[in-house]
Amino acid sequence: MYIRPPKKRRSSPIRVLILLALIAAGSYILLYRRDIIEPLQIGPTPTPTPTAGDVMDDAHELYLEGDLDGAMARYEQASALEPADPEPYVWLSLLLTLRGRTSEAVEKARQGVGIAPDSARTLAALCMALDWDAGVGEQDKLQEALTACLSATDLDPTYAEAQAYLAEVYTDLGQTSQAVEAGRLAVSLDDSSVFAHRDLGYALQKQRHYDQAVAEYQRASQLHPRLAQPYIDLGHLYRLRNRYKDAISFYEKATVVDANSAYALDALGWWGYFKTGDYQRAAVVLQKATEIEPPYGPAYGHLGLTYYVLRNYEQAIPAYQKGLEMGATEPEYYYELGLSYVYLDRCDEALPWLQKAVEIDPQAWPAWEGLEICDKD
């Protein structure tokens, strides 16, 4: 069957005019009104700028995961985003303290107090940092720590961590009855506080209530299994009880949960291996501790002493020098550094270190013996 083609439809003049008008409008938009079409262009979705609160949340998650370095980086970011907020400084001070970087922790805590001088949280952070930064006999720091903690507990008697840090300061001042009382109050205020249990354990340990102290340290480790400090505490406690195998086991656990902690590695190498006479293993672990950034000063001094005992004087020298450069003040380090030079027949290099040792401690007899050896030469 033949199908006839359809007739051509004649264009309507009105249709043509409408089409021309649409073309003209489109050309105008393309040439002069790009603002109309640009929002419609397809492209990558803009990423919202993170707020300080978002960054703080991320930081706390990293802390709970045991990533202290990552958490500190995020808290630093939060402090830059919200300079008037003291909270990032509270956390930075805490984490730096736990890493053994106590002078930095004090600085961050002071920044927090500068922002919020009437905050229990900032004052408590300063208390803890000062207490951990205080060396043997540094009563001024301990007294400043005590003042900060008492101010914090006056401002907020229900703040568990302030009571916990107060317990630790009392312990270090030898006021163990007050320490236990403050520690028990901290636990009663917040049974889920890692530091309430940890500091109560510390106070009980000083009273030689070892079994009770173990229970508190273990509770702290259960509350935050990825935190190294309670395991280090348990290591110290078992070492005091001459249970060295158990002590080393807990020190090793601390290095597993926080492999990037020079503080934990130093505890294992020094208190675990060196103090039990395993000097070769101590040297390996302490060397690893010195390779972690930023450097941790005590690990260098401990490494120097380990090499000295091993009679590896060539390696003892740079380790001691780095430890002293980073603030170590032990006379022993000065005269053993000097003696390392003496035993290598390098008396010219030994003399300044031996002389410094006797300036610090006139009773440092090994230094005098080294000076006598060099004088005979």
PATITI-285722 format. One record per residue: y, z, x of N, C-alpha, C in turn. Coordinates in steps of 0.001 Angstrom, whole numbers, plus 500000, padded with zeros to 6 digits. Layout:
BEGIN
SITE     nY     nZ     nX    caY    caZ    caX     cY     cZ     cX
SITE      Y      Z      X      Y      Z      X      Y      Z      X
...
This chain:
BEGIN
SITE     nY     nZ     nX    caY    caZ    caX     cY     cZ     cX
SITE 498825 500000 500862 500000 500000 500000 501226 500000 500899
SITE 502188 499242 500529 503416 499113 501304 504403 500166 500857
SITE 504895 500938 501864 505867 501989 501558 507229 501550 502018
SITE 508131 501523 501111 509474 501057 501413 510243 502156 502148
SITE 510949 501785 503182 511752 502786 503888 512850 503323 503017
SITE 513267 504604 503232 514322 505162 502380 515654 504527 502683
SITE 516502 504561 501697 517847 504017 501865 518655 504934 502789
SITE 519505 504294 503637 520391 505085 504484 521468 505726 503645
SITE 521667 507054 503939 522700 507751 503194 524016 507565 503907
SITE 525007 507285 503160 526342 507078 503727 526984 508443 504002
SITE 527599 508560 505179 528246 509831 505553 529403 510126 504631
SITE 529494 511409 504243 530586 511847 503391 531798 512154 504266
SITE 532968 511726 503899 534185 512024 504690 534406 513534 504819
SITE 534108 514301 503785 534304 515763 503853 533361 516371 504876
SITE 532097 515870 504869 531108 516367 505832 531563 516123 507263
SITE 532119 514953 507505 532597 514600 508850 533722 515514 509274
SITE 534650 515801 508331 535779 516675 508654 535315 518093 508997
SITE 534308 518601 508247 533774 519953 508517 533138 520008 509893
SITE 532378 518942 510224 531720 518892 511524 532732 518882 512654
SITE 533783 518112 512519 534822 518052 513542 535520 519403 513717
SITE 535723 520100 512601 536377 521405 512663 535503 522413 513411
SITE 534185 522367 513173 533276 523277 513861 533239 522997 515361
SITE 533265 521711 515717 533259 521342 517141 534526 521842 517819
SITE 535643 521676 517122 536923 522122 517687 536945 523644 517872
SITE 536419 524368 516887 536392 525826 516987 535505 526277 518145
SITE 534357 525608 518306 533460 525944 519403 534094 525684 520749
SITE 534796 524581 520847 535461 524272 522115 536523 525308 522445
SITE 537264 525749 521439 538314 526759 521642 537708 528075 522156
SITE 536580 528471 521549 535931 529726 521968 535447 529616 523413
SITE 534826 528456 523740 534322 528268 525092 535435 528281 526126
SITE 536571 527690 525782 537662 527561 526740 538549 528792 526816
SITE 538806 529428 525656 539847 530453 525630 539380 531838 525178
SITE 538246 531968 524559 537820 533265 524016 536420 533648 524489
SITE 536257 533721 525802 534953 534084 526341 534559 535521 525983
SITE 535580 536332 525643 535280 537716 525287 534415 537822 524047
SITE 534416 536755 523220 533599 536774 522009 532130 536547 522335
SITE 531866 535667 523304 530474 535294 523563 529852 536085 524710
SITE 530691 536643 525604 530118 537340 526741 529243 538522 526349
SITE 529648 539318 525314 528758 540418 524920 527401 539956 524436
SITE 527290 538699 524067 526026 538177 523566 525131 537640 524662
SITE 525679 537529 525899 524880 536974 526973 523748 537932 527335
SITE 522611 537398 527666 521432 538188 528008 521479 538548 529484
SITE 521297 539790 529817 521328 540249 531201 520642 541584 531306
SITE 520650 542176 532502 520005 543485 532678 520704 544572 531879
SITE 519913 545474 531334 520468 546577 530558 521156 547558 531501
SITE 522425 547901 531247 523112 548832 532137 522404 550192 532176
SITE 522298 550765 533381 521683 552082 533545 522728 553162 533325
SITE 522476 554102 532425 523475 555145 532189 523667 556017 533426
SITE 524880 556415 533699 525182 557281 534839 524608 558673 534578
SITE 523802 559187 535517 523208 560511 535274 524270 561597 535276
SITE 524106 562566 534411 525011 563709 534378 524490 564786 535323
SITE 525345 565749 535640 524918 566856 536488 523751 567606 535851
SITE 523785 567729 534515 522688 568393 533820 521376 567663 533980
SITE 521418 566317 533909 520198 565520 534101 519633 565746 535503
SITE 520516 565723 536481 520088 565894 537869 519521 567290 538095
SITE 520138 568289 537477 519618 569655 537590 518219 569763 536992
SITE 518005 569101 535864 516672 569104 535245 515643 568474 536176
SITE 516023 567346 536794 515122 566690 537748 514813 567619 538924
SITE 515858 568286 539416 515688 569186 540560 514714 570306 540229
SITE 514841 570866 539032 513963 571980 538662 512518 571512 538521
SITE 512321 570301 538016 510963 569767 537922 510353 569607 539310
SITE 511146 569130 540253 510654 568979 541625 510317 570339 542236
SITE 511137 571332 541942 510861 572692 542424 509527 573191 541878
SITE 509284 572978 540592 508034 573423 539989 506839 572677 540566
SITE 507059 571434 540992 505991 570645 541611 505756 571038 543068
SITE 506630 571874 543609 506498 572284 545003 507209 571396 545987
SITE 507979 570416 545494 508728 569514 546373 510107 570119 546638
SITE 510173 571051 547569 511431 571757 547822 512481 570849 548437
SITE 512053 569911 549296 513025 568990 549896 513656 568105 548831
SITE 512813 567569 547944 513331 566730 546865 514242 567508 545943
SITE 513857 568737 545644 514681 569585 544770 516033 569862 545405
SITE 516045 570170 546694 517315 570454 547366 518235 569236 547361
SITE 517649 568049 547565 518462 566831 547544 519108 566636 546177
SITE 518370 566919 545125 518910 566751 543776 519948 567823 543453
SITE 519716 569053 543910 520727 570098 543682 522021 569764 544425
SITE 521898 569180 545596 523093 568736 546329 523834 567673 545524
SITE 523066 566754 544943 523677 565706 544117 524383 566312 542910
SITE 523743 567296 542282 524346 567950 541119 525644 568658 541495
SITE 525665 569277 542670 526887 569978 543100 528023 568992 543346
SITE 527687 567774 543784 528719 566753 543991 529232 566217 542651
SITE 528331 566119 541664 528737 565615 540351 529565 566637 539578
SITE 529275 567925 539794 529975 568986 539060 530364 570099 540043
SITE 531407 569865 540843 531758 570826 541905 532119 572221 541393
SITE 532525 572330 540134 532934 573634 539604 531765 574444 539035
SITE 530555 573892 539093 529383 574592 538566 528711 575357 539700
SITE 528589 576681 539610 527966 577448 540703 526447 577348 540742
SITE 525832 576882 539641 524375 576932 539533 523647 576145 540630
SITE 524087 574923 540998 523383 574240 542094 523390 575040 543388
SITE 524468 575781 543637 524553 576571 544864 523587 577751 544829
SITE 523375 578310 543641 522392 579393 543493 521006 578887 543888
SITE 520648 577724 543384 519324 577169 543669 519209 576708 545115
SITE 520265 576087 545642 520214 575660 547041 520030 576857 547964
SITE 520730 577941 547678 520591 579134 548494 519163 579667 548443
SITE 518579 579709 547258 517207 580195 547108 516229 579345 547912
SITE 516310 578026 547764 515334 577152 548406 515517 577128 549922
SITE 516758 577174 550385 516988 577246 551824 516440 578552 552395
SITE 516585 579628 551647 516022 580913 552071 514512 580814 552200
SITE 513870 580205 551215 512409 580077 551238 511928 579190 552380
SITE 512777 578313 552862 512427 577467 553992 512779 578119 555336
SITE 513305 579352 555286 513656 580031 556525 514980 579597 557105
SITE 515734 578786 556371 517039 578313 556845 518112 579247 556283
SITE 518068 580488 556749 518812 581544 556088 520315 581472 556301
SITE 520766 581032 557480 522218 580937 557683 522826 579898 556756
SITE 522102 578790 556539 522566 577780 555582 522542 578340 554160
SITE 521530 579152 553876 521415 579751 552547 522601 580663 552264
SITE 522999 581445 553256 524161 582326 553085 525413 581504 552797
SITE 525567 580403 553514 526745 579551 553310 526797 579005 551890
SITE 525656 578515 551395 525620 577981 550029 525886 579084 549006
SITE 525318 580254 549245 525537 581363 548313 527014 581749 548280
SITE 527653 581752 549436 529082 582088 549472 529910 581046 548721
SITE 529482 579793 548784 530175 578759 548007 530050 579054 546518
SITE 528855 579449 546101 528654 579784 544695 529502 580966 544269
SITE 529567 581993 545117 530385 583166 544796 531865 582784 544754
SITE 532273 581864 545620 533657 581410 545603 534033 580771 544279
SITE 533074 580055 543671 533316 579418 542379 533268 580441 541247
SITE 532286 581329 541318 532081 582315 540233 531881 583707 540835
SITE 532962 584376 541223 532829 585679 541889 532320 586797 540992
SITE 532388 586599 539692 531923 587626 538760 530621 587216 538077
SITE 529842 586414 538763 528559 585968 538221 527422 586747 538859
SITE 526568 587322 538030 525402 588045 538553 524492 587113 539332
SITE 524402 585869 538911 523501 584913 539566 523977 584572 540976
SITE 525268 584303 541137 525757 583951 542467 525694 585147 543410
SITE 526020 586328 542916 525976 587524 543760 524542 587875 544155
SITE 523614 587682 543228 522207 587942 543545 521705 586961 544602
SITE 522123 585697 544490 521724 584700 545486 522256 585075 546861
SITE 523490 585547 546913 524069 585975 548184 523310 587177 548737
SITE 522942 588091 547870 522173 589272 548279 520872 588859 548956
SITE 520119 587974 548325 518836 587564 548890 519019 586852 550222
SITE 519984 585923 550283 520197 585155 551511 520594 586067 552669
SITE 521487 587015 552409 521916 587940 553458 520765 588821 553933
SITE 519953 589274 552996 518822 590124 553351 517845 589389 554260
SITE 517533 588146 553934 516591 587375 554741 517209 586946 556066
SITE 518533 586826 556089 519209 586392 557313 519391 587542 558293
SITE 519280 588761 557806 519502 589931 558660 518352 590084 559651
SITE 518701 590140 560929 517692 590390 561943 517438 591876 562081
SITE 516560 592219 563002 516234 593629 563233 517495 594373 563676
SITE 517807 595435 562967 518957 596251 563334 520300 595757 562839
SITE 520296 594655 562100 521580 594123 561601 521944 594839 560297
SITE 522369 596067 560444 522667 596890 559281 523866 596368 558488
SITE 524812 595732 559164 525997 595233 558449 525601 594212 557388
SITE 524696 593310 557755 524259 592298 556790 523487 592944 555653
SITE 522651 593901 555991 521879 594564 554943 522798 595329 553984
SITE 523826 595943 554521 524760 596664 553659 525549 595693 552773
SITE 525917 594536 553325 526602 593531 552507 525675 593001 551427
SITE 524407 592819 551792 523418 592384 550808 523279 593414 549696
SITE 523228 594683 550067 523107 595756 549080 524306 595762 548136
SITE 525490 595600 548685 526698 595574 547852 526649 594420 546862
SITE 526214 593246 547340 526135 592077 546463 525132 592308 545334
SITE 523984 592879 545667 522961 593111 544647 523408 594162 543636
SITE 524018 595241 544111 524495 596269 543187 525573 595719 542262
SITE 526431 594849 542795 527451 594214 541952 526791 593337 540897
SITE 525740 592605 541305 525031 591731 540369 524372 592537 539258
SITE 523720 593636 539615 523047 594435 538588 524044 595170 537695
SITE 525221 595482 538230 526267 596073 537385 526761 595068 536357
SITE 526917 593811 536800 527400 592764 535899 526372 592427 534827
SITE 525096 592416 535214 524037 592085 534258 522787 592905 534586
SITE 522665 594082 534014 521515 594943 534302 520176 594349 533869
SITE 520207 593306 533023 518965 592707 532523 518525 591495 533345
SITE 519259 591153 534383 518910 589981 535194 517803 590381 536175
SITE 516602 589924 535899 515416 590390 536628 515485 590081 538118
SITE 515932 588864 538465 515957 588493 539876 516907 589382 540678
SITE 518023 589788 540075 518946 590679 540784 518262 592008 541096
SITE 517507 592529 540133 516768 593771 540371 515691 593565 541439
SITE 515063 592377 541431 514020 592081 542415 514598 592026 543829
SITE 515709 591312 543980 516322 591211 545303 516832 592578 545768
SITE 517291 593386 544826 517716 594742 545157 516535 595540 545703
SITE 515375 595364 545098 514167 596035 545580 513868 595640 547021
SITE 514071 594372 547336 513786 593903 548694 514766 594499 549700
SITE 516037 594565 549328 517026 595163 550221 516731 596644 550440
SITE 516429 597364 549371 516070 598776 549512 514875 598931 550451
SITE 513906 598030 550332 512732 598085 551206 513137 597935 552661
SITE 513989 596951 552945 514397 596703 554320 515289 597811 554870
SITE 515909 598566 553983 516710 599711 554404 515871 600980 554529
SITE 514583 600866 554205 513689 602014 554308 513710 602924 553103
SITE 514377 602512 552034 514466 603339 550820 513386 602877 549837
SITE 512135 603147 550180 511036 602520 549456 510861 603051 548034
SITE 511195 604297 547789 511067 604824 546417 512014 604080 545476
SITE 513265 603904 545916 514218 603142 545111 513792 601682 544996
SITE 513171 601180 546059 512711 599791 546056 511647 599572 544986
SITE 510653 600448 544945 509583 600311 543945 510146 600444 542540
SITE 511065 601364 542369 511683 601556 541052 512400 600284 540600
SITE 513187 599679 541502 513898 598447 541156 512918 597313 540907
SITE 511843 597255 541704 510853 596200 541529 510137 596305 540192
SITE 509788 597517 539805 509112 597701 538517 510053 597355 537360
SITE 511327 597687 537529 512293 597322 536495 512398 595810 536378
SITE 512400 595116 537509 512476 593652 537494 511302 593055 536731
SITE 510104 593560 536993 508906 593053 536301 508974 593350 534812
SITE 509476 594527 534457 509573 594865 533032 510591 593980 532313
SITE 511610 593549 533042 512632 592674 532447 512124 591252 532263
SITE 511289 590793 533210 510777 589426 533120 509450 589353 533859
SITE 508373 589479 533099 507039 589463 533701 506666 588084 534241
SITE 507437 587055 533875 507151 585702 534351 507970 585338 535590
SITE 508690 586302 536140 509509 586039 537323 508666 586131 538589
SITE 508607 585030 539326 507870 585008 540592 508409 586071 541538
SITE 509726 586174 541617 510327 587046 542624 510295 588513 542210
SITE 510229 588772 540919 510048 590154 540490 508712 590681 541015
SITE 507659 589903 540839 506329 590335 541312 506255 590316 542834
SITE 506834 589297 543441 506782 589189 544894 507500 590370 545557
SITE 508685 590720 545074 509456 591783 545708 508911 593171 545387
SITE 508306 593323 544220 507611 594573 543940 506430 594717 544906
SITE 505718 593612 545135 504625 593639 546099 505096 594027 547489
SITE 506242 593511 547892 506804 593815 549203 507119 595312 549327
SITE 507706 595877 548272 508030 597308 548280 506757 598155 548331
SITE 505752 597782 547548 504486 598521 547540 503776 598423 548892
SITE 503878 597267 549505 503276 597080 550830 503882 598045 551841
SITE 505205 598208 551794 505873 599111 552732 505451 600568 552495
SITE 505055 600872 551255 504535 602208 550963 503039 602324 551258
SITE 502467 601223 551774 501049 601148 552125 500134 601234 550908
SITE 500663 600854 549764 499829 600708 548573 499321 599255 548565
SITE 498417 598980 549489 498057 597599 549771 497373 596890 548605
SITE 496484 597569 547932 495783 596919 546824 496755 596541 545703
SITE 497688 597426 545416 498690 597107 544394 499592 595959 544843
SITE 499924 595961 546125 500765 594884 546655 500048 593538 546552
SITE 498765 593525 546887 497976 592286 546770 498023 591761 545344
SITE 497854 592654 544378 497874 592239 542968 499209 591600 542602
SITE 500307 592154 543101 501626 591597 542782 501837 590242 543457
SITE 501417 590118 544706 501543 588833 545404 500691 587767 544721
SITE 499493 588155 544316 498620 587199 543640 499215 586759 542304
SITE 499826 587702 541600 500495 587350 540341 501631 586368 540598
SITE 502379 586580 541665 503461 585654 542019 502906 584266 542316
SITE 501791 584204 543036 501204 582900 543368 500663 582195 542132
SITE 500197 582960 541153 499718 582359 539901 500878 581796 539086
SITE 502022 582476 539138 503185 582007 538386 503758 580725 538977
SITE 503647 580561 540298 504132 579329 540936 503140 578950 542033
SITE 502047 578279 541679 500999 577972 542658 501445 577039 543772
SITE 502557 576319 543582 503010 575366 544587 504075 575951 545506
SITE 504271 577249 545455 505253 577913 546309 504525 578603 547460
SITE 504984 578372 548691 504273 578884 549863 504463 580378 550080
SITE 505606 580933 549675 505956 582293 550074 504927 583357 549685
SITE 504416 583383 548454 503435 584432 548144 502190 584381 549029
SITE 501791 583176 549472 500629 583062 550361 500971 583594 551755
SITE 502199 583335 552203 502639 583892 553487 502655 585413 553408
SITE 503146 585939 552289 503164 587394 552100 501752 587975 552156
SITE 500825 587309 551496 499437 587779 551520 498871 587717 552930
SITE 499235 586669 553669 498798 586576 555060 499299 587748 555882
SITE 500584 588078 555718 501150 589212 556452 500430 590517 556085
SITE 500186 590686 554803 499563 591934 554364 498153 592082 554949
SITE 497357 591020 554892 495993 591122 555417 495983 591255 556937
SITE 496991 590691 557608 497099 590875 559051 497354 592353 559379
SITE 498222 592997 558572 498497 594417 558778 497236 595267 558586
SITE 496336 594781 557763 495089 595511 557500 493976 595092 558453
SITE 494341 594306 559479 493392 593822 560497 492297 592929 559917
SITE 492604 592309 558796 491672 591346 558198 492167 589944 558543
SITE 491964 589586 559811 492607 588395 560358 492079 587099 559754
SITE 490808 587066 559431 490248 585861 558826 490905 585584 557480
SITE 491075 586636 556668 491748 586476 555379 493211 586089 555579
SITE 493852 586710 556568 495256 586407 556839 495430 584932 557165
SITE 494605 584422 558070 494711 583012 558461 494455 582100 557275
SITE 493506 582491 556419 493204 581690 555236 494436 581534 554344
SITE 495188 582620 554167 496387 582540 553323 497520 581782 554019
SITE 497659 581948 555332 498666 581164 556048 498353 579669 555926
SITE 497073 579339 556057 496666 577940 555918 496966 577426 554511
SITE 496728 578268 553512 497031 577885 552129 498518 577575 551968
SITE 499364 578361 552612 500805 578132 552532 501176 576756 553087
SITE 500523 576352 554179 500845 575041 554766 500279 573895 553927
SITE 499280 574180 553139 498726 573145 552251 499657 572906 551063
SITE 500133 573988 550441 500979 573826 549258 502373 573340 549625
SITE 502813 573573 550867 504123 573080 551308 503977 572546 552723
SITE 503445 571333 552814 503139 570739 554120 504386 570413 554921
SITE 505547 570357 554274 506791 570025 554977 507593 571261 555359
SITE 506970 572413 555322 507672 573657 555641 507386 574090 557076
SITE 508397 573967 557940 508258 574471 559307 508071 575986 559295
SITE 508661 576637 558305 508544 578090 558166 507086 578486 557934
SITE 506383 577755 557067 504973 578062 556802 504109 577738 558022
SITE 504376 576616 558672 503607 576251 559864 503825 577263 560987
SITE 505052 577735 561121 505343 578737 562139 504572 580026 561853
SITE 504497 580399 560577 503740 581601 560213 502270 581453 560593
SITE 501696 580279 560311 500295 580047 560655 500098 580047 562170
SITE 500964 579308 562874 500797 579203 564315 501038 580504 565051
SITE 502082 581234 564644 502474 582445 565357 501681 583667 564891
SITE 501799 583995 563604 501150 585204 563094 499650 585006 562902
SITE 499247 583781 562612 497828 583525 562387 497051 583320 563678
SITE 497435 582283 564457 496649 581919 565630 497080 582646 566910
SITE 498382 582672 567209 498811 583313 568457 498437 584791 568474
SITE 498728 585480 567382 498491 586929 567356 497014 587292 567383
SITE 496141 586310 567157 494696 586565 567265 494118 585969 568548
SITE 494994 585495 569436 494547 585016 570734 494082 583583 570780
SITE 494234 582850 569690 493819 581447 569676 495024 580584 570094
SITE 495342 580628 571390 496586 580043 571878 496613 578512 571809
SITE 495487 577893 572066 495451 576425 572017 495754 575925 570602
SITE 495110 576543 569625 495361 576132 568243 496792 576485 567825
SITE 497275 577619 568308 498650 578006 568012 499624 576949 568531
SITE 499377 576458 569743 500267 575453 570331 500301 574183 569489
SITE 499147 573778 568981 499090 572560 568156 499908 572730 566879
SITE 499722 573845 566199 500411 574076 564924 501908 574279 565146
SITE 502276 575029 566172 503695 575275 566436 504398 574003 566886
SITE 503695 573165 567643 504276 571864 568002 504574 571050 566751
SITE 503667 571078 565784 503893 570373 564519 505088 570959 563782
SITE 505241 572280 563837 506376 572925 563177 507692 572454 563764
SITE 507721 572218 565084 508965 571776 565726 509290 570316 565443
SITE 508341 569587 564911 508567 568163 564639 509130 567901 563253
SITE 509209 568943 562436 509735 568796 561079 511254 568914 561108
SITE 511916 568038 560369 513373 568066 560278 513812 568695 558966
SITE 514951 569428 558971 515711 569820 560164 514957 570865 560969
SITE 515286 570986 562255 514513 571879 563122 514627 573345 562713
SITE 513558 574076 562951 513476 575500 562621 513416 576271 563927
SITE 514491 576979 564261 514650 577600 565562 513515 578501 566014
SITE 513055 579481 565198 512005 580394 565674 510747 579694 566153
SITE 510423 578537 565574 509209 577845 565991 509286 577416 567450
SITE 510478 577073 567938 510622 576664 569335 510381 577839 570280
SITE 510967 579002 569952 510726 580176 570784 509260 580557 570811
SITE 508613 580507 569651 507194 580844 569583 506353 579826 570345
SITE 506751 578555 570269 506022 577521 571013 506204 577735 572518
SITE 507444 578069 572930 507688 578323 574340 506822 579454 574861
SITE 506733 580528 574097 505929 581678 574518 504446 581316 574568
SITE 504003 580488 573631 502601 580062 573628 502279 579245 574872
SITE 503162 578299 575210 502937 577511 576425 503009 578395 577670
SITE 503883 579385 577643 504016 580292 578788 502709 581058 579006
SITE 502130 581564 577929 500860 582293 578031 499752 581366 578548
SITE 499832 580105 578148 498848 579117 578603 499144 578611 580016
SITE 500230 579102 580603 500688 578693 581928 501060 577223 581995
SITE 501457 576719 580880 501949 575338 580816 503484 575412 580901
SITE 503968 575687 582104 505386 575984 582270 506283 574761 582046
SITE 505768 573591 582357 506568 572378 582144 506949 572196 580682
SITE 506029 572528 579788 506332 572388 578364 506994 573634 577784
SITE 506773 574767 578426 507434 575993 577968 508946 575885 578134
SITE 509386 575272 579213 510822 575211 579523 511636 574537 578415
SITE 511313 573290 578007 512134 572670 576956 512032 573388 575613
SITE 510870 573979 575329 510722 574704 574058 511624 575935 574042
SITE 511614 576699 575122 512498 577872 575218 513966 577459 575136
SITE 514317 576413 575874 515721 575982 575896 516192 575594 574499
SITE 515348 574893 573754 515718 574494 572391 515837 575722 571489
SITE 514921 576663 571638 514977 577873 570827 516254 578664 571083
SITE 516638 578807 572353 517864 579523 572690 519093 578756 572227
SITE 519037 577456 572337 520137 576606 571861 520351 576770 570361
SITE 519258 577034 569636 519342 577180 568187 519598 578618 567736
SITE 519886 579503 568696 520333 580833 568297 519415 581984 568604
SITE 518277 581744 569227 517399 582855 569591 518111 583764 570588
SITE 517871 585065 570491 518572 586029 571357 517624 586958 572110
SITE 516316 586752 571969 515355 587657 572594 515465 587596 574121
SITE 515656 588740 574799 515690 588757 576275 514417 588166 576870
SITE 513319 588388 576176 512028 587875 576629 512077 586372 576832
SITE 512751 585653 575948 512825 584200 576076 513602 583813 577331
SITE 514679 584555 577609 515490 584247 578790 514694 584445 580075
SITE 514024 585603 580199 513357 585821 581482 512072 585018 581610
SITE 511406 584709 580503 510215 583880 580621 510581 582425 580907
SITE 511725 581996 580403 512225 580678 580779 512535 580661 582281
SITE 513227 581725 582739 513518 581808 584169 512258 581860 585009
SITE 511283 582657 584576 510040 582767 585330 509249 581458 585332
SITE 509382 580685 584253 508719 579378 584235 509235 578511 585372
SITE 510541 578570 585601 511123 577840 586735 510646 578437 588064
SITE 510561 579770 588133 510105 580427 589359 508709 579953 589733
SITE 507800 579915 588726 506419 579534 588997 506284 578052 589352
SITE 507326 577292 589074 507343 575879 589478 508140 575677 590764
SITE 508461 576804 591430 509235 576781 592685 510600 576126 592506
SITE 511260 576476 591411 512593 575923 591126 513564 577089 590888
SITE 513732 577903 591931 514509 579139 591789 515975 578881 591457
SITE 516533 577791 591951 517941 577495 591641 518158 577387 590134
SITE 517183 576812 589433 517284 576674 587978 516878 577959 587264
SITE 516118 578799 587946 515647 580041 587329 516742 581098 587271
SITE 517574 581167 588287 518526 582277 588429 519428 582500 587219
SITE 520071 581456 586643 520969 581733 585503 520261 582406 584332
SITE 519010 582028 584077 518267 582587 582940 517838 584027 583231
SITE 517415 584288 584453 517015 585649 584807 518220 586590 584789
SITE 519349 586116 585273 520561 586937 585276 521034 587222 583857
SITE 520924 586225 582988 521302 586425 581593 520396 587466 580939
SITE 519119 587430 581280 518163 588385 580690 518541 589818 581036
SITE 518913 590073 582307 519239 591453 582680 520615 591871 582160
SITE 521469 590899 581877 522737 591228 581222 522487 591736 579806
SITE 521564 591070 579121 521243 591462 577741 520467 592773 577721
SITE 519502 592891 578624 518637 594080 578660 518420 594494 580113
SITE 519169 595475 580603 518998 595909 581996 517600 596435 582302
SITE 516821 596741 581260 515455 597230 581450 514425 596099 581431
SITE 514871 594867 581488 513951 593720 581467 513340 593556 582860
SITE 512313 594341 583160 511745 594375 584504 511157 593039 584954
SITE 510540 592237 584080 510061 590935 584561 511194 590068 585108
SITE 512390 590203 584532 513529 589428 585039 513905 589890 586443
SITE 513904 591210 586661 514209 591733 587985 513160 591269 589013
SITE 511914 591231 588596 510861 590770 589500 511060 589299 589864
SITE 511471 588511 588876 511759 587103 589159 512920 586945 590118
SITE 513954 587746 589934 515101 587710 590833 514698 588115 592250
SITE 513800 589090 592340 513336 589530 593656 512537 588441 594352
SITE 511714 587735 593585 510928 586632 594171 511857 585562 594707
SITE 512888 585207 593917 513813 584159 594332 514645 584613 595534
SITE 514957 585926 595578 515745 586458 596699 514975 586364 598008
SITE 513654 586526 597940 512837 586439 599136 512762 585004 599634
SITE 512868 584069 598694 512830 582674 599096 514128 582289 599820
